[in-house]
Structures are given as C-alpha cells and as structure tokens.
Amino acid sequence: MERDLDLVLFGATGYVGALTARYLASHAPTEMRIAVAGRSPDKLRQARDALGAAAGGGT
C-alpha cells in the first residue's frame, strides 16, 4: 500500500509535541514524510517555521 505520509504528529503545538517535532526534524531519515497536526492552523505554521529547513514547509 502506498501512503502519502509515514507519520502524523498530533498536538505539535504543545510542549511535548514541539519537543517531539524538533527531535524528528533533526533525527528522522530525510526520506521520511512527517506531518504536524493540531487545532490551530496559525500555531501549526509557527511550529513548522520554527523547525527551519528540516520542516520542508509543505502545507
């Protein structure tokens, strides 16, 4: 089965979620496709932008 994403991180704008996102951005294999999810699109954009180039910038 072909999947668009390998992992979806729910709660990425919270404390533990942000730590997890930062860890994944710097340690996950580059070919791994990871998405962040949460209730606030604005907070998600901020969280993604804080990860820098490793985040890829997709929406």
N, CA, C and O atoms as a GROMACS GRO file, in nm:
protein
  236
    1MET      N    1   0.084  -0.117   0.000
    1MET     CA    2   0.000   0.000   0.000
    1MET      C    3   0.090   0.124   0.000
    1MET      O    4   0.183   0.134   0.080
    2GLU      N    5   0.063   0.218  -0.087
    2GLU     CA    6   0.136   0.344  -0.096
    2GLU      C    7   0.070   0.447  -0.004
    2GLU      O    8  -0.052   0.464  -0.008
    3ARG      N    9   0.149   0.516   0.076
    3ARG     CA   10   0.096   0.616   0.169
    3ARG      C   11   0.160   0.751   0.139
    3ARG      O   12   0.274   0.759   0.095
    4ASP      N   13   0.083   0.858   0.162
    4ASP     CA   14   0.134   0.993   0.143
    4ASP      C   15   0.231   1.033   0.254
    4ASP      O   16   0.327   1.106   0.230
    5LEU      N   17   0.206   0.985   0.376
    5LEU     CA   18   0.286   1.022   0.492
    5LEU      C   19   0.328   0.898   0.569
    5LEU      O   20   0.260   0.795   0.568
    6ASP      N   21   0.442   0.909   0.635
    6ASP     CA   22   0.489   0.800   0.720
    6ASP      C   23   0.444   0.818   0.864
    6ASP      O   24   0.426   0.720   0.936
    7LEU      N   25   0.427   0.944   0.908
    7LEU     CA   26   0.392   0.971   1.046
    7LEU      C   27   0.318   1.103   1.055
    7LEU      O   28   0.353   1.198   0.985
    8VAL      N   29   0.215   1.110   1.139
    8VAL     CA   30   0.145   1.234   1.168
    8VAL      C   31   0.158   1.259   1.317
    8VAL      O   32   0.117   1.178   1.399
    9LEU      N   33   0.216   1.375   1.350
    9LEU     CA   34   0.236   1.412   1.490
    9LEU      C   35   0.122   1.504   1.532
    9LEU      O   36   0.118   1.620   1.494
   10PHE      N   37   0.030   1.450   1.611
   10PHE     CA   38  -0.083   1.529   1.663
   10PHE      C   39  -0.038   1.603   1.788
   10PHE      O   40   0.040   1.551   1.868
   11GLY      N   41  -0.087   1.725   1.806
   11GLY     CA   42  -0.051   1.804   1.923
   11GLY      C   43   0.086   1.869   1.911
   11GLY      O   44   0.153   1.890   2.012
   12ALA      N   45   0.126   1.900   1.790
   12ALA     CA   46   0.261   1.953   1.766
   12ALA      C   47   0.282   2.093   1.823
   12ALA      O   48   0.396   2.139   1.829
   13THR      N   49   0.176   2.161   1.865
   13THR     CA   50   0.193   2.297   1.918
   13THR      C   51   0.206   2.298   2.070
   13THR      O   52   0.235   2.403   2.129
   14GLY      N   53   0.185   2.186   2.134
   14GLY     CA   54   0.203   2.177   2.279
   14GLY      C   55   0.348   2.157   2.315
   14GLY      O   56   0.434   2.144   2.228
   15TYR      N   57   0.376   2.154   2.444
   15TYR     CA   58   0.514   2.144   2.491
   15TYR      C   59   0.582   2.015   2.443
   15TYR      O   60   0.687   2.019   2.379
   16VAL      N   61   0.522   1.901   2.474
   16VAL     CA   62   0.581   1.773   2.437
   16VAL      C   63   0.579   1.755   2.285
   16VAL      O   64   0.674   1.702   2.227
   17GLY      N   65   0.471   1.799   2.221
   17GLY     CA   66   0.463   1.788   2.076
   17GLY      C   67   0.571   1.868   2.006
   17GLY      O   68   0.629   1.822   1.908
   18ALA      N   69   0.600   1.989   2.057
   18ALA     CA   70   0.704   2.072   1.997
   18ALA      C   71   0.841   2.008   2.016
   18ALA      O   72   0.924   2.010   1.925
   19LEU      N   73   0.865   1.950   2.134
   19LEU     CA   74   0.992   1.880   2.156
   19LEU      C   75   1.006   1.761   2.062
   19LEU      O   76   1.113   1.737   2.006
   20THR      N   77   0.897   1.688   2.044
   20THR     CA   78   0.898   1.572   1.955
   20THR      C   79   0.922   1.615   1.811
   20THR      O   80   1.000   1.552   1.739
   21ALA      N   81   0.855   1.721   1.768
   21ALA     CA   82   0.872   1.772   1.631
   21ALA      C   83   1.017   1.814   1.609
   21ALA      O   84   1.075   1.783   1.505
   22ARG      N   85   1.076   1.883   1.706
   22ARG     CA   86   1.215   1.926   1.693
   22ARG      C   87   1.308   1.805   1.683
   22ARG      O   88   1.402   1.805   1.603
   23TYR      N   89   1.282   1.703   1.765
   23TYR     CA   90   1.364   1.582   1.760
   23TYR      C   91   1.351   1.514   1.624
   23TYR      O   92   1.452   1.476   1.563
   24LEU      N   93   1.228   1.499   1.576
   24LEU     CA   94   1.207   1.434   1.447
   24LEU      C   95   1.272   1.512   1.333
   24LEU      O   96   1.328   1.453   1.241
   25ALA      N   97   1.263   1.645   1.339
   25ALA     CA   98   1.321   1.728   1.233
   25ALA      C   99   1.472   1.709   1.223
   25ALA      O  100   1.529   1.719   1.114
   26SER      N  101   1.536   1.681   1.336
   26SER     CA  102   1.681   1.668   1.331
   26SER      C  103   1.732   1.523   1.328
   26SER      O  104   1.849   1.500   1.298
   27HIS      N  105   1.646   1.426   1.359
   27HIS     CA  106   1.692   1.288   1.367
   27HIS      C  107   1.625   1.189   1.272
   27HIS      O  108   1.679   1.081   1.247
   28ALA      N  109   1.510   1.222   1.219
   28ALA     CA  110   1.439   1.128   1.131
   28ALA      C  111   1.512   1.118   0.997
   28ALA      O  112   1.574   1.215   0.953
   29PRO      N  113   1.504   1.004   0.931
   29PRO     CA  114   1.564   0.992   0.798
   29PRO      C  115   1.504   1.096   0.702
   29PRO      O  116   1.385   1.126   0.710
   30THR      N  117   1.586   1.149   0.614
   30THR     CA  118   1.540   1.256   0.525
   30THR      C  119   1.428   1.212   0.432
   30THR      O  120   1.348   1.295   0.389
   31GLU      N  121   1.420   1.084   0.401
   31GLU     CA  122   1.313   1.037   0.312
   31GLU      C  123   1.180   1.013   0.384
   31GLU      O  124   1.079   0.986   0.320
   32MET      N  125   1.181   1.024   0.516
   32MET     CA  126   1.058   1.004   0.594
   32MET      C  127   0.968   1.126   0.581
   32MET      O  128   1.013   1.239   0.601
   33ARG      N  129   0.842   1.104   0.550
   33ARG     CA  130   0.745   1.213   0.532
   33ARG      C  131   0.661   1.225   0.659
   33ARG      O  132   0.584   1.135   0.692
   34ILE      N  133   0.679   1.338   0.729
   34ILE     CA  134   0.614   1.361   0.858
   34ILE      C  135   0.527   1.485   0.848
   34ILE      O  136   0.567   1.586   0.789
   35ALA      N  137   0.409   1.477   0.906
   35ALA     CA  138   0.318   1.592   0.911
   35ALA      C  139   0.292   1.628   1.056
   35ALA      O  140   0.296   1.542   1.144
   36VAL      N  141   0.265   1.757   1.080
   36VAL     CA  142   0.223   1.801   1.213
   36VAL      C  143   0.074   1.834   1.206
   36VAL      O  144   0.026   1.883   1.105
   37ALA      N  145   0.004   1.807   1.314
   37ALA     CA  146  -0.140   1.830   1.318
   37ALA      C  147  -0.178   1.892   1.452
   37ALA      O  148  -0.114   1.868   1.554
   38GLY      N  149  -0.284   1.970   1.448
   38GLY     CA  150  -0.334   2.034   1.569
   38GLY      C  151  -0.459   2.113   1.537
   38GLY      O  152  -0.508   2.110   1.424
   39ARG      N  153  -0.511   2.184   1.635
   39ARG     CA  154  -0.637   2.256   1.618
   39ARG      C  155  -0.620   2.394   1.556
   39ARG      O  156  -0.713   2.444   1.492
   40SER      N  157  -0.505   2.458   1.572
   40SER     CA  158  -0.486   2.595   1.528
   40SER      C  159  -0.391   2.602   1.408
   40SER      O  160  -0.271   2.578   1.424
   41PRO      N  161  -0.442   2.635   1.290
   41PRO     CA  162  -0.354   2.646   1.173
   41PRO      C  163  -0.242   2.749   1.193
   41PRO      O  164  -0.129   2.726   1.147
   42ASP      N  165  -0.270   2.860   1.260
   42ASP     CA  166  -0.167   2.961   1.283
   42ASP      C  167  -0.055   2.909   1.372
   42ASP      O  168   0.063   2.930   1.343
   43LYS      N  169  -0.092   2.840   1.479
   43LYS     CA  170   0.009   2.784   1.569
   43LYS      C  171   0.089   2.674   1.499
   43LYS      O  172   0.209   2.659   1.522
   44LEU      N  173   0.022   2.596   1.413
   44LEU     CA  174   0.093   2.492   1.339
   44LEU      C  175   0.196   2.552   1.244
   44LEU      O  176   0.307   2.502   1.232
   45ARG      N  177   0.158   2.661   1.176
   45ARG     CA  178   0.253   2.729   1.086
   45ARG      C  179   0.373   2.779   1.166
   45ARG      O  180   0.487   2.764   1.122
   46GLN      N  181   0.348   2.837   1.281
   46GLN     CA  182   0.457   2.887   1.365
   46GLN      C  183   0.547   2.772   1.411
   46GLN      O  184   0.670   2.785   1.410
   47ALA      N  185   0.487   2.661   1.450
   47ALA     CA  186   0.565   2.546   1.494
   47ALA      C  187   0.648   2.491   1.379
   47ALA      O  188   0.766   2.459   1.398
   48ARG      N  189   0.589   2.481   1.260
   48ARG     CA  190   0.663   2.432   1.144
   48ARG      C  191   0.775   2.527   1.108
   48ARG      O  192   0.887   2.483   1.079
   49ASP      N  193   0.748   2.657   1.108
   49ASP     CA  194   0.851   2.755   1.073
   49ASP      C  195   0.967   2.755   1.172
   49ASP      O  196   1.081   2.780   1.134
   50ALA      N  197   0.939   2.727   1.298
   50ALA     CA  198   1.042   2.722   1.400
   50ALA      C  199   1.138   2.606   1.379
   50ALA      O  200   1.249   2.606   1.432
   51LEU      N  201   1.096   2.506   1.301
   51LEU     CA  202   1.181   2.390   1.276
   51LEU      C  203   1.287   2.418   1.169
   51LEU      O  204   1.382   2.341   1.154
   52GLY      N  205   1.270   2.526   1.094
   52GLY     CA  206   1.368   2.561   0.993
   52GLY      C  207   1.357   2.476   0.867
   52GLY      O  208   1.251   2.423   0.835
   53ALA      N  209   1.467   2.466   0.796
   53ALA     CA  210   1.470   2.399   0.666
   53ALA      C  211   1.433   2.251   0.675
   53ALA      O  212   1.382   2.194   0.578
   54ALA      N  213   1.457   2.188   0.787
   54ALA     CA  214   1.426   2.045   0.803
   54ALA      C  215   1.278   2.017   0.792
   54ALA      O  216   1.238   1.904   0.763
   55ALA      N  217   1.194   2.120   0.815
   55ALA     CA  218   1.050   2.100   0.813
   55ALA      C  219   0.994   2.090   0.672
   55ALA      O  220   0.884   2.037   0.654
   56GLY      N  221   1.062   2.137   0.574
   56GLY     CA  222   1.016   2.125   0.436
   56GLY      C  223   0.916   2.230   0.393
   56GLY      O  224   0.908   2.260   0.274
   57GLY      N  225   0.840   2.286   0.482
   57GLY     CA  226   0.749   2.395   0.451
   57GLY      C  227   0.624   2.360   0.375
   57GLY      O  228   0.559   2.451   0.324
   58GLY      N  229   0.584   2.232   0.366
   58GLY     CA  230   0.459   2.196   0.300
   58GLY      C  231   0.339   2.232   0.384
   58GLY      O  232   0.350   2.241   0.507
   59THR      N  233   0.224   2.254   0.322
   59THR     CA  234   0.103   2.283   0.398
   59THR      C  235  -0.003   2.181   0.374
   59THR      O  236  -0.112   2.190   0.430
   0.00000   0.00000   0.00000
